[in-house]
Amino acid sequence: MTSLQRSALTISLLTSFLNPYLISGVNIALPTVEHEFNLDAISLSWIITSYLLASAVFLLPIGKFADNRGQKEVFKGGIIIFTIATVLCSIAPNGLLLIIFRIIQGLGAAMTLTTGAPILVSVFPQTERGKVLGLNVAAVYLGLSLGPFIGGILTQYFGWRSIFLFCIPLEIVVVMLAFLKLRSIEIPGIPGKIDKPGVLYYSAGLISIVYSASNLNKSFGWPLLIIGLLIMVLFIFRCRKSSFPIFEIPLFTRNRIFAFSNIAALINYSATFSLVFLMSIYLQKIKGLSPQYAGTILVAQPLMMAILSPFSGKLSDRIEPRLLATTGMFISSSGLFLMAFIDEQTSVYLIVAILIYIGTGFGIFSSPNMNTIMSSVERRQFGIASGTAASMRVIGQMISMMIVTLVFSFYFSGSHIKDVENGVFISSIRLLFIISGVICFSGVYFSGSRGNLRN
């Protein structure tokens, strides 16, 4: 491995670790944040949703911009914004400003997420693409797994703000490496413009849909949802007409493997992402566990992802990725259905076993699926392919939180989670796991029907 390859891999691994860490680590601290800022259940969920929404809004436009202007420079700007926002989150004086700072952090995350994979695959030969993407996915899951563990310890002994402070030295390392070591990387840009009306339609539609989800029990909720969906329809028409669309419709209409692989990723994240959020609250509220103990338990699922992803990614370089990904999707869906049976008396050991089972499925699915996405397009399309894949992941995570917000708003809107009766809370998360299981099972079709990459 050359010096440039080591530097690119290190940068990619660190950024891939930090983004999910700042989701799962914050998840475990939410009950503490709720107490300090006196937030209700809906406002509390927006601490996660705001970060995801900002990432989703900017991923596609930034992916197109990076293809035109250069992946390297966009990445550098993104890691600087991400670092500054992390500092601001650590000193947020109230819940509203914390949500605003998380939006800024989501912008920086979008800039690094959509450019990290193109930079990585540009310095490695195609025969090693599955291996390095598998390592990259493993870093994501390591962030997800260590987030609850490290976040639980930090929250218990140093307060929730230390979760953000922990990241700052690592982010500074990434900034230094990016400016010192990426000089020789050149990914040819594609001349073109950014479709500004398309960006406006996409952003307005997505924001309207997400905000309406937490307000469907109010008079403006459903009308806002309908407006958001109509704007997204306009966005699709705009993409078909524009000479420089931010969303490449032909990649979906003419490339079945690319389209179905992205849809499978969207479904998988829509089904599984809220699991850590729900279980972090369940373990602390229902089981009465400390943040540290709850975080240790929640390590089980993403740890299995981190262990299995490099092996499944490397294996997908030799055998058909579709077979691996479909098997993983089926395992995850059956695990979510098992979660629907938990109650106040459920053994912690049984919960850990189910989390390991779900993590196994996700670890088998993700790396082969990402390898398929990046290998189904030409080199000049790496940026938009990476941006689309990242968008599917973030939009899926956001849909998952939207479903949580919607169910919470009907079960105990305006109430603090700590004040909700245990039986009501368990009924709500059981319903959520059933919904998640159904969603995930539908993804088995898309994963299995995408076609063979080798052909």
PyMOL commands that set and color helices and strands:
alter all, ss='L'
color gray80, all
select helices_A, chain A and resi 3-37+41-69+71-90+95-122+126-158+162-181+196-213+221-241+249-253+256-272+274-285+291-298+300-315+321-339+348-375+379-412+417-419+422-448
alter helices_A, ss='H'
color red, helices_A
deselect
rebuild
show_as cartoon
